[in-house]
Amino acid sequence: MDIRKGRVARSLGPREVAAVVSLLMVGIVTVGCDRKPTGVSVSATPAAVVPNPPKENLLNTFELTAEAEVRLGVSATAVEKRALQRFRMYGGEITLPTGGSIVVSAPLAGFLQPASASPRTFVGETVRRGQPIFQLVPGVDEKQQSILSPVDRLNLEMARANLAQSRNDAEAQVEQTDESLKAAKIELDRAQRLESDGAGTVANLDRAKAAYALAQKSHAAALRRREIWNRIQLDEKTGYFRPLNIEAPQDGIIRVLHAVAGEGVSAGAVLFEVLNTQSVWVKVPVYAGEIGELRLDQPARLSSLDDRAGRTAQLAQPVSAPPTAQALASTVDLYYEVENRNGELRPGQKVNVNLPLNDEFESLVIPWSALVTDINGGTWVYESLGDHRFTRRRVQVKYVVDGTAVLANGPAVGTQVVSTGAAELFGTEFFVTK
């Protein structure tokens, strides 16, 4: 080590040398970057200019000519805010109502003959109430000689002996059902008054309606039974009853034929069954945890399986029916009644049933025709700015009810949106149409 100019000098190690070289390189690069090439001026103009940058609330604004707006049929509707009834779709099954199928039996022993010029009655034939289906004749031939078996003759003698008693029983049953019908009507009126005054419950009113409907059907059946017994007349000379017409008890179709013309039948033998399908029930299994979300007193909307939007839906009124449920599926059954005069609905058929919900909240609503959907599934509307100018705005749809779209968010109330011609504007904006 030597001493030069009062300082101590020593040789540098490898690490010190590497550090000095690094500092020198950084300085050289910095000086080189700060130099500007001679003869070249630096411009502050940006590389690209976007005059109309896209915004979420104002993607594009365009203007139509007056002729083009008329040709496209463009019209606008104001955005509203109101409450709409929302529905939830369930699967339903067409079933027969109580009393929808009636089985007719022979009141006495005898032989069946065609009731009209038609040679026979066939399954599926449409019949009217009171239409003769068979004629039940006594078991004697043209010479008034008995052709019945001993058992049939015994049944006939018993029928003769019990005819008067049967008529008395039928009359007593009519009187009994008449009193039951009056009592049910009194209970129904009382339940309606209590419910209207706020002192009763809807459940009690429903039970009173069901009891009254059952009493009506029981009384009608008793009247028909009395009418049948009163039509039975005995021939005093032969002791046999006169030919008796077996009529259809209701409007409908022949579902099952248990006997044919020319056959001998005994008393109580089943002859045929008439199915009434002019009014059917719809059974709707609903998860038990969702019952509280439904409006059970409101009609349902019934549609076919291929009509999920419900464009051809028909109303089905709620009915009081015996309570049923499925324990394994945790569902309870709701029943609705629907008209079926054209016969399109058949027992066992599966249908879509939209049931009304309780959540009626005010929301923004626009016509369903005002919505357009882009390739990514986004929903938009076109706001009318006046003077044939339009702009596209994004909206979010919650659900659709009867051609009205309920929005989760969208333009403010009163904003004019295109309700007719929105698809044409969408094509015009993206150069699809002229």
C-alpha positions as CSV (number, residue, x, y, z in Angstrom):
1,M,0.0,0.0,0.0
2,D,1.3,3.5,-0.9
3,I,0.4,7.0,0.0
4,R,-0.5,9.4,-2.8
5,K,-1.6,13.0,-2.2
6,G,-2.4,12.2,1.4
7,R,-5.0,9.5,0.5
8,V,-4.7,5.8,1.0
9,A,-4.8,3.8,-2.3
10,R,-5.5,0.1,-2.5
11,S,-6.5,-2.3,-5.3
12,L,-10.2,-3.0,-5.9
13,G,-11.7,-6.4,-5.4
14,P,-13.9,-8.2,-7.9
15,R,-17.2,-7.0,-6.3
16,E,-16.1,-3.4,-6.3
17,V,-15.1,-3.6,-10.0
18,A,-18.5,-5.1,-10.9
19,A,-20.4,-2.3,-9.1
20,V,-18.3,0.4,-10.8
21,V,-19.0,-1.1,-14.3
22,S,-22.7,-1.3,-13.6
23,L,-22.9,2.4,-12.6
24,L,-21.0,3.3,-15.7
25,M,-23.4,1.4,-18.0
26,V,-26.5,3.0,-16.4
27,G,-25.0,6.4,-17.0
28,I,-24.2,5.7,-20.6
29,V,-27.8,4.4,-21.3
30,T,-29.3,7.4,-19.6
31,V,-27.3,9.8,-21.6
32,G,-28.1,8.0,-24.8
33,C,-31.9,8.1,-24.1
34,D,-31.8,11.8,-23.4
35,R,-30.3,12.7,-26.7
36,K,-32.7,13.8,-29.4
37,P,-32.1,13.0,-33.1
38,T,-31.1,16.0,-35.0
39,G,-33.6,17.3,-37.6
40,V,-36.6,15.3,-36.1
41,S,-39.4,17.2,-34.2
42,V,-41.5,15.3,-31.6
43,S,-45.3,15.8,-32.0
44,A,-47.8,15.8,-29.1
45,T,-50.7,14.5,-31.4
46,P,-52.2,11.1,-30.1
47,A,-52.0,8.1,-32.3
48,A,-55.8,7.7,-32.6
49,V,-58.8,9.9,-32.1
50,V,-62.2,8.5,-31.1
51,P,-64.8,11.2,-31.6
52,N,-67.7,9.1,-30.1
53,P,-66.3,6.7,-27.5
54,P,-68.8,3.9,-26.6
55,K,-70.6,4.4,-23.3
56,E,-72.9,2.0,-21.5
57,N,-75.8,4.4,-21.4
58,L,-75.3,5.9,-24.9
59,L,-73.8,3.3,-27.3
60,N,-75.0,4.8,-30.5
61,T,-77.4,7.6,-31.5
62,F,-78.7,7.7,-35.0
63,E,-81.3,9.7,-37.0
64,L,-83.8,8.5,-39.5
65,T,-85.5,10.4,-42.2
66,A,-89.2,11.1,-41.8
67,E,-90.0,8.8,-44.7
68,A,-87.9,6.0,-43.2
69,E,-89.6,6.3,-39.9
70,V,-93.0,6.0,-41.5
71,R,-91.9,3.1,-43.7
72,L,-90.6,1.2,-40.7
73,G,-93.8,1.8,-38.7
74,V,-91.9,3.2,-35.7
75,S,-94.1,4.2,-32.7
76,A,-93.1,4.9,-29.0
77,T,-94.6,4.1,-25.6
78,A,-93.8,5.7,-22.3
79,V,-92.1,3.6,-19.6
80,E,-94.5,3.0,-16.7
81,K,-94.2,1.8,-13.1
82,R,-97.0,-0.5,-11.8
83,A,-97.6,-3.8,-10.1
84,L,-98.2,-6.9,-12.2
85,Q,-99.4,-10.3,-11.1
86,R,-96.6,-12.8,-11.4
87,F,-97.1,-16.5,-12.1
88,R,-95.1,-19.7,-11.5
89,M,-95.3,-22.7,-13.8
90,Y,-96.2,-26.1,-12.5
91,G,-97.1,-29.4,-14.1
92,G,-100.7,-30.5,-13.9
93,E,-102.8,-33.5,-14.8
94,I,-106.4,-33.5,-16.1
95,T,-108.7,-35.6,-13.9
96,L,-112.4,-36.2,-13.6
97,P,-114.4,-34.2,-11.1
98,T,-116.6,-35.8,-8.5
99,G,-119.6,-37.2,-10.2
100,G,-118.0,-36.9,-13.6
101,S,-118.6,-40.6,-14.3
102,I,-121.9,-42.3,-13.6
103,V,-122.5,-46.0,-13.7
104,V,-126.1,-47.1,-14.7
105,S,-127.5,-50.5,-13.5
106,A,-130.6,-52.4,-14.3
107,P,-133.3,-51.7,-11.8
108,L,-135.1,-54.9,-12.5
109,A,-134.4,-58.2,-14.3
110,G,-135.3,-58.5,-18.0
111,F,-134.1,-58.4,-21.5
112,L,-132.3,-55.5,-23.2
113,Q,-133.4,-54.2,-26.5
114,P,-132.3,-51.2,-28.6
115,A,-134.1,-48.1,-27.5
116,S,-134.3,-46.5,-31.0
117,A,-133.9,-47.4,-34.6
118,S,-130.1,-47.6,-34.1
119,P,-129.0,-51.3,-34.0
120,R,-126.6,-50.8,-31.1
121,T,-124.9,-48.3,-28.8
122,F,-121.1,-48.2,-29.0
123,V,-118.3,-47.0,-26.8
124,G,-117.3,-43.4,-27.4
125,E,-120.8,-42.4,-28.6
126,T,-121.9,-38.9,-27.5
127,V,-125.2,-38.9,-25.6
128,R,-127.5,-36.3,-24.0
129,R,-129.1,-36.4,-20.7
130,G,-132.4,-38.3,-20.9
131,Q,-131.5,-40.0,-24.1
132,P,-132.7,-43.7,-24.2
133,I,-129.8,-46.1,-24.4
134,F,-131.6,-49.5,-23.9
135,Q,-135.2,-50.6,-23.4
136,L,-135.6,-53.1,-20.6
137,V,-138.6,-55.5,-21.4
138,P,-140.1,-58.1,-19.1
139,G,-139.0,-61.7,-19.4
140,V,-142.0,-63.0,-21.4
141,D,-142.4,-63.8,-25.0
142,E,-145.2,-62.8,-27.4
143,K,-147.5,-65.5,-25.9
144,Q,-147.0,-64.1,-22.4
145,Q,-145.0,-67.2,-21.5
146,S,-142.1,-66.7,-19.1
147,I,-138.7,-67.2,-20.6
148,L,-136.8,-66.3,-17.5
149,S,-134.8,-68.7,-15.4
150,P,-136.1,-69.6,-12.0
151,V,-133.6,-67.2,-10.4
152,D,-134.8,-64.4,-12.6
153,R,-138.4,-65.1,-11.9
154,L,-137.7,-65.1,-8.2
155,N,-135.9,-61.8,-8.6
156,L,-138.8,-60.4,-10.5
157,E,-141.3,-61.4,-7.9
158,M,-139.1,-59.8,-5.3
159,A,-139.0,-56.7,-7.4
160,R,-142.8,-56.6,-7.6
161,A,-143.0,-56.9,-3.8
162,N,-140.5,-54.3,-3.2
163,L,-141.6,-51.8,-5.8
164,A,-143.8,-49.9,-3.5
165,Q,-141.2,-49.9,-0.7
166,S,-138.6,-48.6,-3.2
167,R,-140.8,-45.8,-4.2
168,N,-141.3,-44.8,-0.6
169,D,-137.6,-45.0,0.1
170,A,-136.9,-42.8,-3.0
171,E,-139.4,-40.2,-1.9
172,A,-138.0,-40.2,1.7
173,Q,-134.5,-39.8,0.3
174,V,-135.6,-36.8,-1.8
175,E,-137.1,-35.1,1.3
176,Q,-133.9,-35.9,3.3
177,T,-131.6,-34.5,0.7
178,D,-133.8,-31.4,0.3
179,E,-133.5,-30.7,4.0
180,S,-129.7,-31.2,3.8
181,L,-129.6,-28.8,0.9
182,K,-131.5,-26.1,2.8
183,A,-129.2,-26.5,5.8
184,A,-126.1,-26.3,3.6
185,K,-127.5,-23.1,2.0
186,I,-128.0,-21.6,5.4
187,E,-124.4,-22.4,6.5
188,L,-123.1,-21.0,3.2
189,D,-124.9,-17.7,3.7
190,R,-123.7,-17.5,7.2
191,A,-120.1,-18.1,6.2
192,Q,-120.3,-15.5,3.5
193,R,-121.7,-12.9,5.8
194,L,-119.0,-13.6,8.4
195,E,-116.2,-13.5,5.9
196,S,-117.4,-10.2,4.4
197,D,-117.6,-8.7,7.9
198,G,-114.1,-9.8,8.7
199,A,-115.2,-12.2,11.4
200,G,-114.9,-15.4,9.4
201,T,-112.1,-17.2,7.5
202,V,-111.7,-18.1,3.9
203,A,-111.2,-21.8,4.9
204,N,-114.6,-21.9,6.6
205,L,-116.2,-20.3,3.5
206,D,-114.6,-22.9,1.3
207,R,-115.9,-25.7,3.4
208,A,-119.4,-24.3,3.3
209,K,-119.2,-24.0,-0.5
210,A,-118.0,-27.6,-0.8
211,A,-120.8,-28.9,1.6
212,Y,-123.4,-27.0,-0.4
213,A,-122.2,-28.3,-3.7
214,L,-122.2,-31.9,-2.3
215,A,-125.7,-31.4,-1.0
216,Q,-126.9,-30.2,-4.5
217,K,-125.5,-33.2,-6.2
218,S,-127.0,-35.6,-3.6
219,H,-130.4,-33.9,-4.0
220,A,-130.2,-34.1,-7.8
221,A,-129.3,-37.8,-7.6
222,A,-132.3,-38.5,-5.3
223,L,-134.6,-36.7,-7.7
224,R,-133.3,-38.9,-10.6
225,R,-133.8,-42.0,-8.5
226,R,-137.3,-41.1,-7.7
227,E,-138.1,-40.4,-11.3
228,I,-136.8,-43.8,-12.3
229,W,-138.9,-45.6,-9.8
230,N,-142.0,-43.6,-10.7
231,R,-141.6,-44.6,-14.3
232,I,-141.7,-48.3,-13.5
233,Q,-145.3,-49.6,-14.1
234,L,-146.6,-53.1,-13.7
235,D,-149.0,-54.8,-16.2
236,E,-152.0,-55.9,-14.1
237,K,-152.8,-58.8,-16.5
238,T,-149.4,-60.4,-16.7
239,G,-148.0,-59.1,-13.4
240,Y,-144.8,-58.1,-15.2
241,F,-143.5,-54.6,-15.5
242,R,-144.0,-52.7,-18.7
243,P,-141.0,-51.9,-21.0
244,L,-138.7,-49.4,-19.3
245,N,-136.3,-47.1,-21.1
246,I,-132.8,-47.0,-19.6
247,E,-131.7,-43.4,-20.2
248,A,-128.4,-41.6,-20.0
249,P,-128.1,-39.8,-16.6
250,Q,-126.0,-36.9,-17.9
251,D,-124.5,-35.4,-21.0
252,G,-121.3,-37.1,-22.0
253,I,-119.9,-40.1,-23.9
254,I,-120.3,-43.8,-23.3
255,R,-117.1,-44.8,-21.5
256,V,-117.8,-48.5,-20.9
257,L,-120.6,-50.9,-22.1
258,H,-121.1,-53.9,-19.8
259,A,-124.2,-55.2,-21.7
260,V,-125.5,-55.3,-25.3
261,A,-128.9,-55.4,-26.8
262,G,-130.6,-58.9,-26.8
263,E,-128.9,-59.9,-23.5
264,G,-130.8,-60.9,-20.4
265,V,-129.8,-59.1,-17.2
266,S,-130.6,-59.5,-13.6
267,A,-131.6,-56.8,-11.2
268,G,-128.7,-54.6,-10.2
269,A,-126.5,-55.7,-13.2
270,V,-124.2,-52.9,-14.5
271,L,-125.2,-51.8,-18.0
272,F,-123.0,-48.9,-19.0
273,E,-121.0,-45.9,-17.8
274,V,-121.5,-42.3,-19.0
275,L,-118.4,-39.9,-18.8
276,N,-119.0,-36.2,-18.6
277,T,-116.0,-34.3,-19.9
278,Q,-117.6,-30.9,-20.5
279,S,-116.0,-29.7,-17.3
280,V,-112.8,-31.3,-15.9
281,W,-110.5,-30.8,-13.0
282,V,-106.8,-30.1,-13.1
283,K,-104.7,-31.6,-10.3
284,V,-101.5,-29.6,-9.6
285,P,-98.9,-31.1,-7.2
286,V,-97.1,-28.2,-5.5
287,Y,-94.1,-28.4,-3.1
288,A,-95.4,-27.9,0.4
289,G,-92.8,-25.2,1.2
290,E,-94.2,-23.0,-1.7
291,I,-97.9,-23.0,-0.7
292,G,-97.4,-19.7,1.2
293,E,-96.1,-18.0,-1.9
294,L,-99.3,-18.7,-4.0
295,R,-102.6,-16.9,-4.3
296,L,-104.9,-19.9,-3.8
297,D,-108.1,-17.9,-4.2
298,Q,-107.1,-16.7,-7.7
299,P,-107.7,-18.6,-11.0
300,A,-104.8,-20.4,-12.7
301,R,-103.7,-20.2,-16.3
302,L,-103.9,-23.5,-18.2
303,S,-101.9,-24.2,-21.4
304,S,-100.6,-27.1,-23.4
305,L,-97.0,-28.4,-23.0
306,D,-95.9,-26.8,-26.2
307,D,-97.2,-23.3,-25.2
308,R,-94.8,-22.3,-22.4
309,A,-95.5,-18.6,-23.0
310,G,-99.2,-19.2,-22.4
311,R,-100.4,-17.4,-25.5
312,T,-103.4,-19.7,-25.7
313,A,-103.9,-20.1,-22.0
314,Q,-107.4,-20.5,-20.5
315,L,-108.5,-19.7,-17.0
316,A,-109.1,-22.5,-14.5
317,Q,-111.1,-21.6,-11.3
318,P,-110.0,-23.1,-7.9
319,V,-112.4,-25.7,-6.5
320,S,-112.8,-27.3,-3.1
321,A,-111.8,-30.9,-3.4
322,P,-110.9,-33.7,-0.9
323,P,-107.4,-32.9,0.3
324,T,-104.6,-35.1,-1.2
325,A,-100.9,-35.1,-0.9
326,Q,-97.8,-37.1,-1.8
327,A,-95.6,-37.8,1.2
328,L,-92.5,-39.0,-0.7
329,A,-92.5,-36.0,-3.0
330,S,-93.4,-33.5,-0.2
331,T,-96.2,-32.1,-2.4
332,V,-99.8,-31.2,-1.8
333,D,-102.4,-31.3,-4.5
334,L,-104.3,-28.2,-5.7
335,Y,-107.5,-28.6,-7.8
336,Y,-108.9,-26.2,-10.5
337,E,-111.9,-26.5,-12.7
338,V,-111.9,-25.7,-16.4
339,E,-114.4,-25.8,-19.2
340,N,-113.9,-28.5,-21.8
341,R,-116.9,-28.3,-24.1
342,N,-114.7,-28.9,-27.2
343,G,-113.3,-32.1,-25.7
344,E,-109.7,-31.2,-26.2
345,L,-108.7,-32.0,-22.6
346,R,-108.7,-35.7,-21.7
347,P,-108.4,-37.4,-18.3
348,G,-104.7,-38.2,-17.6
349,Q,-103.4,-35.5,-20.0
350,K,-100.4,-33.5,-18.8
351,V,-100.6,-29.7,-19.0
352,N,-98.8,-26.5,-17.9
353,V,-100.4,-24.6,-15.1
354,N,-99.3,-21.1,-14.1
355,L,-100.3,-20.3,-10.6
356,P,-100.4,-16.6,-9.3
357,L,-97.9,-15.5,-6.7
358,N,-98.3,-13.1,-3.8
359,D,-95.4,-10.7,-4.6
360,E,-97.1,-7.8,-6.4
361,F,-94.5,-5.1,-6.3
362,E,-94.3,-1.9,-8.4
363,S,-91.7,-2.2,-11.1
364,L,-90.8,-0.6,-14.5
365,V,-92.9,-2.1,-17.2
366,I,-92.7,-1.8,-21.0
367,P,-94.4,-3.7,-23.9
368,W,-92.7,-7.0,-24.7
369,S,-92.4,-5.8,-28.3
370,A,-90.1,-3.0,-27.3
371,L,-87.2,-5.4,-26.4
372,V,-84.5,-6.5,-28.7
373,T,-81.8,-9.1,-27.9
374,D,-78.3,-9.1,-29.2
375,I,-76.1,-12.0,-30.1
376,N,-74.8,-12.4,-26.5
377,G,-78.3,-12.5,-25.0
378,G,-78.3,-8.9,-23.8
379,T,-81.6,-7.0,-23.8
380,W,-82.0,-3.5,-25.1
381,V,-84.6,-0.8,-25.9
382,Y,-84.5,2.2,-28.2
383,E,-85.2,5.5,-26.6
384,S,-86.9,8.1,-28.7
385,L,-85.1,11.4,-28.5
386,G,-87.4,13.4,-30.8
387,D,-86.8,14.8,-34.2
388,H,-86.4,11.2,-35.6
389,R,-83.4,10.5,-33.4
390,F,-83.0,7.3,-31.4
391,T,-80.5,5.8,-29.0
392,R,-80.1,2.2,-27.7
393,R,-80.1,1.6,-23.9
394,R,-79.5,-1.6,-22.0
395,V,-82.3,-3.1,-19.8
396,Q,-82.6,-6.1,-17.5
397,V,-85.8,-8.2,-17.7
398,K,-87.2,-9.8,-14.6
399,Y,-90.2,-11.7,-16.1
400,V,-92.9,-11.3,-18.7
401,V,-96.7,-11.3,-18.0
402,D,-99.3,-11.1,-20.8
403,G,-97.0,-9.4,-23.3
404,T,-95.7,-6.9,-20.7
405,A,-92.0,-7.0,-19.7
406,V,-91.2,-6.2,-16.1
407,L,-87.7,-4.6,-15.8
408,A,-85.2,-5.0,-13.0
409,N,-83.6,-1.7,-14.2
410,G,-84.0,0.5,-17.3
411,P,-85.0,4.0,-18.4
412,A,-86.8,6.3,-16.0
413,V,-90.6,6.5,-15.8
414,G,-92.0,8.5,-18.7
415,T,-89.2,7.8,-21.1
416,Q,-90.4,7.2,-24.6
417,V,-89.2,3.8,-25.9
418,V,-90.0,2.3,-29.3
419,S,-92.7,-0.3,-28.9
420,T,-93.3,-0.9,-32.6
421,G,-90.4,-1.2,-35.0
422,A,-87.7,-1.9,-32.5
423,A,-86.4,-4.9,-34.5
424,E,-86.3,-2.7,-37.6
425,L,-84.2,-0.1,-35.8
426,F,-81.9,-2.8,-34.5
427,G,-81.3,-3.9,-38.1
428,T,-80.9,-0.3,-39.3
429,E,-78.2,0.4,-36.6
430,F,-76.1,-2.6,-37.6
431,F,-76.6,-2.1,-41.4
432,V,-78.8,-5.1,-41.8
433,T,-81.7,-3.3,-43.3
434,K,-82.0,-0.1,-45.2
